[in-house]
Amino acid sequence: MKIVENVLLNSKFGLHTNDTGTLLKNGLPYKGVGVNFFNGFSRVLADPADSSYVSGFEELKRYGVPFIRFMAGGYWPSDNRLYLEDKAAYYERMDAFVAAAERLEIGLLPSLFWYHANVPDLMGEPRSCWGVPGSRTLAFLEQYTTEMVQRYAGSPAIWGWEFGNEYNLEQDLPNAEHCRPPIVPLMGTAETRSAEDDLGSDMLHTAYRLFAETVRKHDPHRIVISGSSIPRATAWHQLREGIFADDTEAQFQAMLAWDSPDPFDVLSAHYYLSESERFGEQRATDKLLRLMQETARQTGKPLFIGEFGVPDTLTDGTVDPARARALIEEMTEALRRADVPLSALWVYDYKYQPDTTVTGTNERAYQLELLQRWNAEYKLAGYQP
């Protein structure tokens, strides 16, 4: 894979936005729904003989799925051993992954730093070093981001760049001492945790800015995403008062914008039905999506629901595939009513979540069929394929 030092200003690969916050592809308005192929790359990172992502791309292509969101690296520090010891071999595997996506015309949204404790543990520092200029953690962030963007900015398969996964759920916790990352030395984690592992949103904003600014040095157009989930129901009070207390609608909107700060140009949230009980209401799905879309318009940033889905094991603990099917259909209809321009189903071909994983041959294949119809409707409506 050829390293691209600069992207021509008129080469707008992937997704980008305009001055009004409209999501664009090839310069025209875009709407689409993809999937999370979470471990599509990490499986070949663990085993060079595992090229099953190719058959995955082929199946997704048959269902008209236009893009995937995926973990662009390892989850545990030990998973990054190849990168540290043989960078050429690491990028050989990433090159093949990106090339397969190019060949099959599958868009890629790589999430570069998926797990919030991975890089600090890898660098032998506490998590708070996400917010410390000059730390080894931020140096690694800048190095890996620069390498990835320079290497793949010329690939039409790359649709955007994401920082990580749901870091905002770790920030400003009043009970942070009970919520520190697990200690698993076998997987390369730190052997102890302390208050220095507790995260404040100010620390994350330092990392966010460095990531987005580094991307923009080498890719002036593609969307840049925080990877934040929907804010906790108490996020504003956690930040402002250090307590768990229910936020108002206005406070919810403020935190949604806070979790995707400039220079990110997309509003990021993950949405599950377990999050629909807000503002003293049960099943507030439509209200939450409306508030998110209002915030998107106010900030001039299109909304990306980076994860949505319904497991067969429901929130009350019962296993009910039929009810789960009705709920996923209800959720997708709500996303359509809200006119969310970009969203991604959780999760494609992930055997470690057996009551959630979707493939073309298992009992949840109907979800791929649902996405196929949805994307076909977008295409008929004139949006970019």
N, C-alpha and C positions, 0 to 999 in steps of 0.2 A: 504494500500500500504506500503510495507516494505521499510524503509529508508536504503539506501545502502551507507555505509561510504566510501568504496573504490571499484573501478572497477578493476578487474583483468586485467593485462597488455595485455593479449591475448584475451580479450573479446571486440571485436570491433563492438558493436551495431551501427546501424544507418549509417550515411555517415561520411567518413573521407578522408583525402588526403595523397598522398605519396610525396616523395622528389621532384618529377618532377611537382607537382601541379595537378596531375590527381585525379579526384573525384572517390572515391571507395565506394563500399558497399559489405560487406562480403569479403573484400580483392580483389575484382575484379572491373574493370572499370564500372561506372554507368552513365546512362543518363536517365532523366525522366522529365515529366511535371506534376505539380500538380495544386492545386487551393488555393486561399485564402478563408478560411472559417473564416472570420474575427471575427464574434461574436459567433462562435460555443460554446465557453466556457462562454463568458460573459453573455449569455442569461440564463444559469443555475445559474450563480453567482447572477443574479438579481432575479431569481425565482426558488427555489429548485424543484418545480414541473415540470419545463420545461426541459425535457430530449430529446428534438427534435434533438439534435446533433446525437443521436443514429440512427434515421432514415436517417439523413444526411450522416453519415458514410456508412450506408447500400447502399444508392443510389450511392455514390461515388465509392463504391466497385463494384457495377454492371457496372459502366462505366470504370472500370480499372484505376481509379485515384489513384496513389500510395501514395500521401502525401498531407498534408495541412499545410499552414502557418496560425497562429492564434494569437490573442491577449490573452496572458496568464495572465490575471488580469482584472482590471477595467479600463475604459477610464478616467472618472472624479475621482477626489479625493474621492467623496462621494461613488463611486462604490467599494472602498476598505474598507468600514466600517466593513464588515464581517471579513476580514483578521485581522483588528486591534482588534475587539471585541470578536471574537470566531474563533481563528486560526484552531482549530480542525474541525469545521464545514466547513471552507473554504477548507481545504485540503480533506475533505470527498468528496466534489464536484469535485475537481481536480482529486482525485483518481479515481472516477467513469468515468470521461472523458477519462483519460489515459487508464483505463482498457477496455473501449469500443473500443478504437483505437487498443489496443493489440488484442482483440477478433476478430476484423474485418480486422486486418492487414493493418491499415492505418497509415502511418508514420506521425509524428508530428514535426513541426518546431515551437516551442513556442517563441513568441516575448515578452520578460518579461516586458519591460518598454515602451509600445507602444507610449504613448502620452508624449511629451517632457516636459510638465508643470505639469504632474500628481504628480510625487514624490516630487519635490520641494514644490508644493502647499500643499501636504499632510503633509510635514514636517515643514510647516510654514516658508519656506525660498525662496529667489528669485531663478530664473533659473540658475544664474551664479554659484550657489553652486554645480552644476555638476562638477565644476572645482576646488573646495575648499577642500583639504584634511582635514579630521576631521569634515566635515559638516554632519549634520543629513541626508542630501540627499544621500551622498555616503555611510553612515553607513547603510541606508535602502537598497541601491543597493547591498551591500555586504551580508547583512542578507538574503534578499529574494533570491538572486542568489544562495547562499550556501544552503538554505533550498530546493529550487527546484531541484538543481543538485544532492544533496545527496539523495533526496527522489526518484528521477526517473532515476538515472543513470543506474539502473539495468533493466530498461524497454526497450524491443526491439522496442517499439512504438516511442521512442524519436530518431529522426534522426539528430538533431543538436540543437544549442542554438543561439538565436538571441537577441541582446540588445534591439533595439527599432525600431521605424518606421520613417524614413526620417528626422532624426535630422539634417543632413547636410544641408537641405534646410533652416534651421533657423540660420545658422552660418554666421558671418562676413558680415552682411547686412549693407550697407551704410545708409539705411533708417530704421534702426532697431526700432526707436521710433514710427514708424507707423505700426509695424508688431509684436507687443507684444501679448502674449496670451490673449484670451478673459477673461473678468471678469464676472463670473457667480457664485456668492456666494452660491446660492441655491445648486450648484453642488460641493461645497467645495473649490472653487478657492480662491486665494487671493482677497482682496477687493480693492487693488491698484496695479499698476505696475509702474516700474521705470527703469532707465538705468541698474540697477542690474539684470533685467530680460533679458537683451540682451546677446546673446550667441556668443562667439568666438570659433573657431575650437580648440584652445588650451584647452579650458575648456572641450569640448567634448572628446578630446583625453585622458584627465585625467580619465574621466568616462569609456571610452572604455577600457583603459588598466586595470583598476580595475575589470571590468566585465570579460574580457577574462582571466585574471590571476586567478580570483576566480573560473571560470568554470574549468580551467585546474587543479586546486588543487584536484578536485573531479571527473573529467572526462578527461582522458588524450588523448582521440581519436576523439570524435565527432567534426564535423565542428562547428566553432564559427563565427558568422555573425554580422556585424555592423547594418544591416537593412537600410543602406544608399540608397537614390535614386540616379538616374543619376545626376551628378553635374549640378548646374545651368550653363547656357551658359556664365555667367560672373564670375564664382566661383574663378578662379585664380586671376583675377583683384580685386575682393572683398577682398581676403586674403592679397594680396601683396601690393595693392595700395589704397584700401578702396573706390573703384569706381565701377560703373556698366559699363563695356566695354567688348566687345565680346572677348572670349578666342580663341586662335589658337588650332589646332588639338593637338599639343604637350602639351599645357597648359591644355586642356581637359583631356588628359591621365594622367597628373601629379595629377590633382585633383581627378580623379577617384581612383587612388591608395591612395591618401591622405585620402580619406573618408573611407577606410578600412585598417587602419594601423595595423602593427604587434602589438599584436600576433593574430589578426584575420587571418584566413587561407582561407578565401573565399573573392572574389571581389563582392561586392553587388551593384546592380543598379535596379531601377524600370524604365520601359520604356513604354511610350505612344506616339502616333503619334504627339501629340502637341509638343514633344521634338525633332522632326525630322528636324526642320528648324534651321540649324547650319552652321557656316562657310560660310555664304552667299549663302547657297544652300537650295532649297525647297526639302522636302521629302528625307532627307539624311540618311534614315534608314539603308541602307546597310553599308554606310561609318561609322556611329556611332557604329554599332554592330561589324564591323571589327576592329575599334579602341579599343573597349572594349575587344575584344578577344586578340588583340595584347598586351594590358596592362596585361591581365590575364597571358599570356605566360611570359611576362617580369618579373612579380612579383612572378610567381610560385603559383598563387592562381586561382582556377577554378572560372568562372563567374557564378553568380546566379542572374538571372533576377527575383527578388522577386515579381514583379507585372508587368503584361502587360494586355492590354484589350482595347476595343473600345466601348464607350457608344452609344446607339441609337441616342442620341442628339449629333450631330457632333460639331466640333469646331466653325463652322459658325452659330451655334444656330438652325439649321434645325434638325428635327426629321426624320430620314431616316433609318429604320431597314434594308432595303435591302442593302443600301450603307455600313452600319456598318458591315453587314455580309461579304461583299466583302473585307472590310478593315481588319477585324480580320483574315480572311484567308490569306490576303497579309502579315500581320504581322507575323503570325505563319510560313509562308514560309520563311520569312526573318530570323527568329530565327533558323530555320532548316539549311538554307544556311550558316549561321554563325557558326553552330555547337555548339550552346550554350548548355552546359551539363545539366543545371538545371534551371527551370523556373516555374512560378506559375501564373495562370490566376486570374485576379481580376474581379468579386468576386462571390463566391457561396452563394446562399440563404441569401441575405442581403436585406430585404424588404425596407430599408431606402434609397436605391439607385435603384429605380424601372427601370431606363433605362439601368442599368448595370448588375443587379443581374441575375445569371444563375442557373436554376434548371433543373431537368429532365422532368418537366411538363410545363415549360413556353416556350415562343416563342424563347428563346435563348438556348434551349436544344441542338441545333445543335453544340454549342461550346463544350459541354461535349462529343458529338460524335466525334468531331474533335480531342479532347485530347485522346479519346479512340484509335483512329486509329494511332495517333502519338506514344503513348506508346507501342502499339502493334508492330509498326515498330522497335522501340528500342529493344524490346524483340527478334524479329526475327533476328536482327543484332547481337544478342549475349550478349547484356548488361543485367546486373542483374535486375530482376523484382522488 
